[in-house]
């Protein structure tokens, strides 16, 4: 995440392409390690916890950067950040009681929408700076379209974050408060 953030602030040719490629590699490896663990039957509580934590670090770190770099609305980032702290805190409290809360469908959908939005926003400088000289002028609409798609994806992701956070708390409230 730190390298991707650093790359988004670089102006040299290729920086945006490397940032995009690094993000895609991180997203694919995140999905792949979970798929391999499930296939081999080596899913662990530690793995469930670390997978959720690394997703949060990647997404939140990039969201904060995107407020400056791509005009991501700060209120949506703050709502998502609060949700992540609340759900993570709840997970830690119930884990101390021996209850492991794994990601559910709502949380996974939220993460997927956030990852797609990040990919769209990282593709903007890739297409406009690194590859802009290779694309005909008729394709300039694509850059603007990807930017808006990324912003809309984050807005959708924020709504999914609130909804899935509510579902996590509702499902685990008794373990959380006892």
N, C-alpha and C positions, 0 to 999 in steps of 0.2 A: 504494500500500500504506500509506503513512504517513497519508494522509487517512482511509482505512478504519479503521486502528488508532485514530486520534484519535476518530473518530466512535463507535467502540464504547464509549468512556469518557464520552460526552456523555449528559446526562439530559434534554435538551430534546426536545420532540415533533418527530418527523421525522428525528432523527439516525440511528436504526436503519434507517429506510427508505432514506435517502441512502447509508448504508454498504452496504446490500444492493444497491442499484441500481449503485453504483460498482463493486462486485465483479463483478456480472453483466456490466457494460460491459467491464471489464478481461478477463474470461474470454472473452467473445465476440470482442473485438478481437484477443486472442491467437490464437484459433482462426482468425479471418478473415484476418489478415495472412499466416499460413502457407498457408492455402488459396489465397489470391490469388497468392502467390509461386509455389506449385507449378503453378497453372493457367497462369500467364504464363511459366513456365520461368525465373524469376529467383531461384531458390534459390541462396544463397551460403553459403560456410563461415562467414562472419561472421554471417549470419542464423541459421544453425543454432545457433551458439554463443550468440548473444544471446537467442534464443527460450528455450533451456534455462535460461540464467542468470536471465532475468526471471521465468520460472515459479518457479524456486527462491526468489528474493527475495520474491515475493508469498506463496507457500505457507508458507515458513519464518517470515516476519515475522508472518503471521496465526496460525500455530500457536503461536508464543511468546506472543502476546497471548491466545490462547484458553486457555492454561494458567490464566491468571488469570480471564478473563472467563467461561469456560464449563466449567471443570473438566477440560480436556483432560489426560490423564495425561502427566506430564513425561517418564517413561522413553520413551514412544513418540516424543515430540518429539525427545529427545536421540538416539535410534537413527536417526531420519530425518535429523537434522542431520549426524550422522557419515557416513551414507550419501551425502548430498549433497556433503559436503566430499571424501570419498574418490573418488566418481565424477568430480567436477569437477577434482580434482587429477590424476587419471588422464588425463582429457581434455586438460588443459594439457600434461602431459608428452608424450603421444603427438602432440599438435598441433605441438609443437616439433620433432618428427621427421617432420612432414608428413602425419600420419595424422589424419583428422577422424572423430570418433565421433559420429554422429547418434543421436538418440533412437530406440529400437526400440519394438516393440509393448508390451513389459513396462513400460518407462518411461512410455510414453504412457498405459497403463492406470492406472498408479500416479497420474499427474497428474490424470487424469479422476476417479478415486475421491476424491482429495484436494479437488478443486474442488467436487465434489458435497457432500462433508462440510462444507466451508466454507460453501457456500450454505445448507445445512440449519441450521448453527449461527447464521449471520447472520439467518436467517428467524425465529429464536426471539424476539429482542427486537422485531423488526418486528411480529410477530403479538401478542405479549404486551403491548407498550408502545404502539407507534404505532397499531395497529389493534385492540387489545384491546377498546376501548369499542364497536367496530362488530360484533364477533363475539358470537354467543350463547354463554352459559356452556357449552353442550354441546360447543363446539369447543375447550375448554381442553385436552383430551387431545391435540390436534394439536400444541400447543407442546411438551409433554413428549415426544411421539413424535418430533418433528423433532430435539429435543435428543439423544435416544438414537440416532437414525439418524445424526446427525452424528458422535457419538462412535464408533459402530460403523464408520462410513465411514473415520474416521482410523485405527482399529485395522487395518482391512483395508488401507488405504493404506500403513501401516507395514510390514505383511507383504509387500506388493507391492514396497515400496522395498528391503527386504532382498533379496528374490528377484531383482529386476531389477539391483540393484547387483552381486550375485554374477555374474549373467549378463554384465554389462558387463566386469567384471574378468576373468572366464574367457575371454571372446572376445578381449580385447585384452591379455592378460597378457604375451605375448612382446614386443609393441611397448612395453609399459609398463616391462618389466624390462631391455630391451636398450639 
